[in-house]
Every structure is written in structure tokens, then in C-alpha cells.
Amino acid sequence: MSARRLARRAAAGFAAAALAGLAALLAFGYRSGGDDADGAPALQATAEHAARGAYLARAGNCAACHTARGGAAYAGGRGIATPFGTVYASNITPDADTGIGRWTSTDFWRAMHHGRSKDGRLLYPAFPYTSYTRVGREDTDAILAFLKTQVAPVRQANRPHAVRFPYDSQLALAAWRGLFFRPGGFEPDAARAVDWNRGAYLVQGLGHCSACHAARNVLGASSAPAALGGGLIPAQDWYAPSLAAADQAGVADWPIEAVVALLREGISPHGSVLGPMAEVVQSSTQHLSDSDLRAVATYLKALPPVAAGTVPSQVVPPDPDRMQRGARVYEKRCADCHGDAGQGAPGAYPALAGNRAVTMEPPVNVIRVVLAGGFPPSTGGNPRPYGMPPFGTELSDADVAAVVSFIRSSWGNAGSAVGPRQVDRLRRTAAE
């Protein structure tokens, strides 16, 4: 047999194998909808069960996505921007025609655990079923009991998603699921304490912390979600820092009380939250019980530590002209609150000296705060938080780059210089 014929046969065999693999992948993606819960008992909608569901819905921060700004609670319509287009959250009020009024507990479980709607459609993973698959059946039943009995029905049709081709098809979703999703459940670690296991269940499941605090690949799947190693939040250009790195947002060396305070009040002696995390504290974590907050803190403190993201040899210091320009801007705009030496004012204005939120890489968060300002959340323990006004309309890109470079390189801080192009890109993103 000639070499050419052998090559043709080999190519045909490879193509057949590739097509068979693709077919198997798509079949798995379509099949992973599960009918394993069909024999479950009828939904218990007692007042106690619904109250537990209300608490769990807070823990999962369901209203944050399923309530549009100015809209009715849980009626959907909020757009969730992704690199592939906008996904619109669905109506999960108990309206029979446009909400989930006709859903059974099995339907709801299938959505949470398998990422499938009542009609069998595959759901976009902007709904974080990749995390919710770890939530137990009793808890999903309780959430449904809350939604069906304590949420007002709203007749509002779901808005069609605006996702680009080819990502707008069930075929694409099936392929994505075949590559990146396996339904699962939470497996307690018998070698760990009860608090650690409860914290792991909340962080990995309902809390879906990896949706922000894990990097994503080009197809939007989380990389090493359990590590919580930090990543840019898709289409938002906020950086969710690593929860395991001491130079970012790791809390291994914090007292557990300080971690609890940060999650409950949004501020603590060791730091405060801004941006998307302020929304999480506002809508979710401040409402958790002390025991659950301590459990989450216990789990976060025990995350395996990772090496610093930036080593001193990699730091690119700003040039003298930029430092001088930044010093002038700082003296005029910043020193009254943050102090001449970046020392801040305890309980009001954060210190900038020694502040890892200022020096971490990438510097997107500190740039965004200078441009658009920021406030910690209003919470029971901090009802009137001090905040920072926006300076985006008063400072040029060069001024912002200079002052951010100055604070990242002063008072013992060791962060790389920031350039005007970085500021311009973030300014345009924030305006969109």
C-alpha cells in the first residue's frame, strides 16, 4: 500500500475518531441533566422550611442577580455581562406563567444541581450551577419553599439573552458542559472540624466564591476554583484578589474575629471591602449567622497559602517626574483624608502605607477607585460608612497614573508604576 494511501487512511481514521469524540462530548453535555431526583418527596412549604430558605437565598445572594435595578424582587431582567454577550437573569417569582410557579422541587433541583431548566434547556453558567451543584437537596427545597410562599408573584416575561454566535446555541452549551462541568455534591472531609466543613460547604456551594475569586480560561470556565487564587471578573474589569495569597486578600494570619467583622460589617481593623465585594457584604454576608460567619472564616484561614504574586525584582518603579507629579496630586487631593504619610484615620479613611490593596498586581482596583470613588457597604455595625469621592472628572489619565504610581511606591510600598494607557482603558470600561 502506498504511503499516500496510508496517509489518507490515517487522516480519515483521525477525523472519524475526532468526530466520535465530539459526538461523545456533546452527548455527555446533553445527558448531564439527571433524573436522579425524580422520586423525591413533595415539597415541604412549612413556615419553618420557608424561613430557612429565605436565609439560604441570602447566603447565595440570589436577589443580586435576579432583581433588576428598580425592578420587583426576584423578577429577573438584570443583565449579566460576559465576554460572550449579555445573559439576562430569569424571573424566579412564583408567577405561574412567567416565573417558577409551576416548577416542582425536582425541576428546581435539576436547575441548581444540573444546570437545566424545567423544559430541559441547558442553562448558561452565568447562573453558577457549577458551584450550586454542591448544594444539598434539603437546602434547594428550602429555597424553593421560600420563593413560592414568601416572594410576591410578578408577571414578567424573561428577556432573551444577547449572546453572540456561536455561543448562543444549545450545541455550544453542551460542548462547554462536556468539557468543564460534572454534576457533583459536597463531600465533607472527615479529617477536618465541623466549622471547616460548614465553611467549605458555604464557600464552594451557595457562596459561589470561585465565580469571582478564580481565574477563567478563554471559554469562561473557572481554573482551579477550589484554590480561590484570584482573577479578573469577566467584563467588569475588577480584580477579585487571591484569598490564599498574603500579598492580596489571604487572611491566614488574621484573627478570626477580624475576618468575621469584614464579612459582617464590611470593615475591620485589617481592611475593608469596596466594589463588587461591598455588594456581596451588603446583600448577603452581613445577614449570615455568627456561627456561619465563623465557619467561613475558619475555612478561608485554612486555605493552602500560595506564593506572592509579585516579587521585588519584578517591580518597575515610576520615574522621578511621575513621582513628583503624583506627589503634587496627592498633596492637593488625598492628604487631607489619607494623611501626609499615608497613615489614614482609623475607622474612617484607610491607610495607604502598607496597604496590599494598593500594591497588588494587577492595579486595576486602585485605579478604578480613584476614577469612580468607592464606599464600603452600609451594614448594621457600620450604617454610615465613610467613602471616597470620584476623581475621574477632575484628573487626567496622566494625573491618575501619577498619583496611583506615587502611593504604590511611597512609605515603604513597593508596587510597579502605572501608565496613562492603563487608566484610559479602565476609564472607558467604567463608562460603558
C-alpha positions in Angstrom: 0.0 0.0 0.0 1.4 3.4 -1.0 2.5 6.0 1.6 -0.1 8.4 0.2 -2.9 5.9 0.7 -1.7 5.1 4.2 -1.7 8.8 5.0 -5.2 9.2 3.6 -6.4 6.3 5.7 -4.7 7.7 8.8 -6.3 11.1 8.2 -9.7 9.5 7.7 -9.2 7.5 10.9 -8.2 10.6 12.8 -11.2 12.5 11.5 -13.6 9.7 12.4 -12.1 9.5 15.9 -12.4 13.2 16.3 -16.0 13.2 15.2 -16.7 10.3 17.6 -15.1 12.2 20.4 -17.1 15.3 19.6 -20.3 13.3 19.5 -19.5 11.7 22.8 -18.7 15.1 24.3 -21.9 16.6 23.1 -23.9 13.6 24.2 -22.4 13.9 27.7 -23.1 17.6 27.8 -26.8 17.0 26.8 -27.2 14.0 29.1 -25.8 15.6 32.3 -29.2 16.8 33.2 -30.0 14.0 35.5 -33.3 12.4 36.5 -31.8 11.1 39.8 -34.2 13.3 41.9 -37.5 12.2 40.2 -38.6 10.1 43.2 -38.1 12.8 45.8 -40.9 13.6 48.2 -43.3 16.5 47.7 -42.0 20.0 48.6 -42.4 20.9 52.3 -43.6 24.6 52.3 -43.9 25.0 56.1 -43.2 28.4 57.6 -40.0 27.0 59.2 -38.9 25.5 55.9 -39.5 28.7 54.0 -37.7 30.8 56.7 -34.7 28.6 56.3 -34.9 29.0 52.5 -35.0 32.8 53.0 -31.8 32.6 54.9 -30.2 30.3 52.3 -31.3 32.6 49.5 -29.4 35.4 51.3 -26.4 33.2 51.7 -26.5 32.6 47.9 -27.2 36.3 47.2 -29.9 35.2 44.8 -31.6 38.6 44.7 -28.4 40.3 43.5 -28.7 38.8 40.0 -32.4 38.0 39.9 -33.6 41.6 40.7 -33.1 44.3 38.1 -32.3 47.8 39.3 -35.6 49.4 40.2 -37.4 46.2 39.5 -39.5 43.8 41.6 -37.7 41.4 43.8 -36.6 38.2 42.1 -38.5 39.1 38.9 -35.3 38.9 36.8 -34.3 41.1 33.9 -30.8 42.1 35.2 -28.2 41.8 32.5 -25.0 39.9 33.4 -22.2 41.0 31.1 -19.8 38.3 29.9 -17.1 38.2 27.3 -19.6 36.4 25.0 -22.5 38.7 25.4 -25.2 39.6 28.0 -27.1 36.9 29.9 -30.3 38.1 31.5 -31.4 36.7 34.8 -34.7 34.9 34.8 -37.9 35.5 36.7 -37.9 33.2 39.8 -41.1 34.6 41.4 -44.0 32.2 41.8 -45.9 33.6 38.9 -47.4 30.5 37.1 -46.8 31.7 33.5 -43.6 33.7 33.5 -41.9 32.6 36.7 -41.4 29.3 38.5 -44.9 28.9 39.9 -45.4 25.6 38.1 -42.0 24.2 39.0 -41.7 21.2 41.2 -38.9 20.6 43.7 -37.4 18.2 41.2 -37.4 20.9 38.5 -35.7 23.4 40.8 -33.2 20.8 42.0 -32.3 20.0 38.4 -31.6 23.7 37.7 -29.4 24.0 40.7 -27.7 20.7 40.6 -27.5 20.0 36.8 -27.9 23.4 35.2 -31.1 22.5 33.3 -34.3 24.5 33.2 -37.8 22.9 33.7 -38.2 22.5 29.9 -34.8 20.7 29.6 -32.9 23.6 28.2 -29.2 23.9 29.2 -28.6 27.0 31.3 -25.7 29.4 30.8 -23.1 29.1 33.5 -23.5 32.8 34.3 -26.0 31.1 36.6 -23.4 29.5 38.8 -24.7 25.9 38.8 -21.0 24.8 38.6 -21.0 25.8 42.3 -24.6 25.2 43.2 -24.2 21.6 42.2 -22.7 21.1 45.7 -25.8 22.4 47.5 -27.8 19.6 49.1 -31.3 18.7 48.2 -32.8 19.8 51.5 -31.4 23.2 51.0 -32.6 23.6 47.4 -36.1 22.5 48.6 -36.0 25.1 51.3 -35.0 27.9 48.9 -37.9 26.9 46.6 -40.3 26.9 49.5 -39.2 30.5 50.3 -39.6 31.6 46.7 -43.0 30.0 46.3 -44.5 31.2 49.6 -42.8 34.4 50.6 -42.0 36.1 47.3 -44.7 38.1 45.5 -45.6 36.7 42.1 -44.7 39.1 39.3 -45.9 38.6 35.7 -42.8 39.5 33.7 -41.6 37.5 30.7 -37.9 36.6 30.7 -35.8 38.8 28.5 -33.9 36.9 25.7 -30.2 36.6 26.1 -27.9 38.7 23.9 -25.1 36.2 23.4 -23.0 36.2 20.2 -22.8 33.4 17.7 -21.6 30.6 18.1 -22.1 30.8 21.9 -25.8 31.4 21.6 -26.7 27.7 20.9 -27.6 24.7 23.0 -24.9 22.8 21.0 -22.2 25.2 22.2 -23.5 24.8 25.8 -23.5 21.1 25.5 -19.9 21.2 24.3 -18.9 23.5 27.2 -20.6 21.3 29.7 -18.9 18.2 28.3 -15.5 19.9 28.8 -16.0 21.7 32.0 -18.9 20.6 34.1 -19.7 17.4 36.1 -22.6 17.4 38.5 -21.5 16.6 42.0 -22.1 17.2 45.6 -20.3 18.4 48.7 -18.2 15.7 50.3 -17.3 16.5 54.0 -13.7 15.9 55.0 -13.7 13.6 58.0 -10.3 14.8 59.0 -11.5 18.4 59.4 -13.5 20.1 62.1 -17.3 20.8 61.8 -16.7 24.5 61.3 -14.2 23.9 58.5 -16.7 21.6 56.7 -19.6 24.0 57.1 -17.4 26.9 55.8 -16.3 24.8 52.8 -19.9 24.0 52.0 -20.9 27.6 52.0 -17.8 28.9 50.2 -17.8 26.2 47.5 -21.6 26.0 47.1 -24.1 28.7 47.8 -21.5 31.4 48.3 -20.1 30.5 44.8 -16.9 32.5 45.7 -15.0 31.0 42.8 -17.3 32.8 40.4 -15.2 35.9 41.1 -12.1 34.7 43.0 -10.8 32.2 40.4 -9.2 32.9 37.1 -11.1 31.8 33.9 -9.9 30.4 30.7 -10.8 31.6 27.2 -14.1 29.8 27.3 -15.1 31.3 30.6 -14.6 28.2 32.8 -13.0 28.7 36.2 -9.5 27.5 36.6 -8.7 25.7 39.9 -11.9 27.0 41.6 -11.1 25.5 45.0 -7.9 27.4 45.2 -9.6 30.8 45.1 -6.4 32.2 43.5 -7.9 35.4 42.2 -8.8 36.7 38.8 -10.3 39.5 36.8 -14.1 39.5 37.0 -15.4 38.9 33.4 -16.5 42.0 31.6 -16.3 44.2 34.7 -12.5 44.8 35.0 -12.5 44.5 38.8 -9.8 42.2 40.1 -11.1 39.7 42.7 -7.9 39.1 44.7 -6.5 35.7 45.7 -7.9 34.6 49.0 -4.9 32.4 49.6 -2.0 34.9 48.9 -0.7 37.0 51.8 0.0 39.9 49.5 -3.5 40.0 48.2 -6.5 39.0 50.3 -5.3 36.0 52.2 -6.4 36.0 55.9 -4.4 33.1 57.3 -2.6 35.5 59.7 -5.8 37.5 60.7 -7.6 36.9 64.0 -10.8 35.0 63.2 -12.8 37.9 64.7 -11.3 40.3 62.1 -12.4 38.0 59.3 -15.9 37.8 60.7 -16.0 41.6 61.1 -15.0 42.1 57.5 -17.8 39.8 56.3 -20.4 41.2 58.7 -19.6 44.9 58.7 -17.5 45.4 55.6 -14.7 46.9 57.6 -12.3 45.5 60.2 -9.0 46.7 61.8 -7.2 44.8 59.0 -9.1 46.1 55.9 -12.4 47.0 54.2 -14.3 46.0 51.1 -15.2 48.0 48.1 -16.6 47.4 44.6 -18.3 44.1 43.9 -17.4 42.7 47.3 -19.2 45.6 49.0 -22.3 44.4 47.2 -21.8 40.9 48.5 -21.5 42.1 52.1 -24.4 44.4 51.7 -26.8 41.9 50.3 -25.5 38.6 51.6 -22.8 38.0 54.2 -23.9 40.6 56.7 -27.1 38.6 57.1 -25.4 35.3 58.0 -25.4 33.9 61.5 -22.3 34.3 63.7 -21.8 30.5 63.5 -21.8 30.5 59.7 -19.5 33.6 59.5 -17.0 31.8 61.8 -17.3 28.7 59.7 -16.5 30.7 56.5 -13.6 32.5 58.3 -12.3 29.1 59.5 -12.3 27.7 56.0 -10.7 30.8 54.4 -8.0 31.0 57.1 -7.1 27.3 56.3 -6.7 27.7 52.5 -3.3 26.4 51.4 -1.1 29.5 51.1 0.3 30.5 47.7 3.5 32.5 46.9 3.3 36.2 46.5 2.2 37.3 43.0 4.9 39.9 42.6 8.5 39.6 43.8 10.7 42.7 44.4 12.8 42.0 41.3 9.7 42.3 39.1 8.7 45.7 40.4 9.1 48.6 37.9 9.3 51.8 39.9 8.0 55.1 38.5 10.4 57.6 37.0 11.2 60.7 39.1 9.0 63.0 37.0 5.9 60.8 37.6 6.7 60.5 41.3 6.9 64.3 41.6 3.7 64.8 39.6 2.0 62.2 41.8 3.2 63.8 45.0 1.6 67.1 43.9 -1.7 65.5 43.1 -1.6 63.6 46.4 -0.9 66.7 48.5 -3.8 68.5 46.8 -6.4 65.8 46.6 -5.6 63.0 49.0 -3.6 64.0 52.0 -6.4 65.7 53.9 -8.0 62.2 54.4 -5.3 59.7 54.0 -2.6 61.7 55.8 0.8 63.1 54.7 2.4 59.8 55.3 -0.4 57.6 54.0 -1.4 56.7 57.6 -5.1 57.2 57.1 -7.6 57.7 60.0 -8.7 54.5 61.9 -12.4 53.8 61.4 -12.8 56.4 58.7 -10.1 56.6 55.9 -7.9 53.5 55.2 -4.2 53.8 55.5 -2.4 53.6 52.2 1.0 52.8 53.6 1.4 49.1 53.8 -2.0 48.5 52.2 -1.8 45.4 50.0 -4.9 46.6 48.1 -2.8 49.5 46.8 0.2 47.5 45.8 -1.3 44.2 44.5 -1.0 43.2 40.8 -2.8 44.0 38.7 -3.5 47.6 39.9 -7.0 47.8 38.3 -8.9 48.2 41.6 -6.9 51.1 42.9 -7.2 52.9 39.5 -11.0 52.3 39.5 -11.4 53.7 43.0 -9.5 56.8 42.1 -11.6 57.2 38.9 -15.0 56.3 40.3 -14.7 56.5 44.0 -16.0 53.8 46.4 -17.9 53.1 49.6 -17.8 50.2 52.0 -21.4 48.7 52.4 -23.9 50.1 54.8 -24.3 47.4 57.4 -25.7 47.1 60.9 -22.3 47.7 62.5 -21.3 50.4 60.1 -24.5 52.1 58.9 -22.9 55.3 57.6 -19.6 54.3 56.1 -17.0 56.8 55.1 -16.3 56.7 51.4 -14.1 58.2 48.7 -15.4 60.6 46.1 -14.7 60.0 42.4 -11.9 62.0 40.8 -12.4 60.8 37.2 -13.8 64.1 36.1 -11.2 66.2 37.8 -8.0 64.3 37.0 -6.5 63.5 33.6 -5.2 60.0 32.8 -1.7 61.2 33.4 -2.6 62.6 36.8 -4.4 59.4 37.8 -1.4 57.3 36.7 1.0 59.6 38.6 -0.9 59.6 41.9 -1.5 55.9 41.8 2.2 55.3 41.0 3.1 57.6 43.9 1.0 55.8 46.5 2.2 52.4 45.2 5.8 53.5 45.7 5.8 55.6 48.8 6.0 55.0 52.6 7.6 51.5 52.1 5.1 50.4 49.5 6.7 48.5 46.5 4.3 48.4 43.6 5.1 48.9 39.9 4.4 52.2 38.1 1.0 52.7 36.4 0.8 54.3 32.9 -1.9 56.6 31.4 -2.9 53.9 28.9 -3.9 51.6 31.8 -6.0 54.4 33.2 -7.6 55.3 29.8 -8.7 51.7 29.3 -10.3 51.4 32.7 -11.9 54.8 32.3 -13.6 53.7 29.1 -14.7 50.4 30.6 -16.3 52.1 33.6 -18.2 54.4 31.3 -19.7 51.6 29.3 
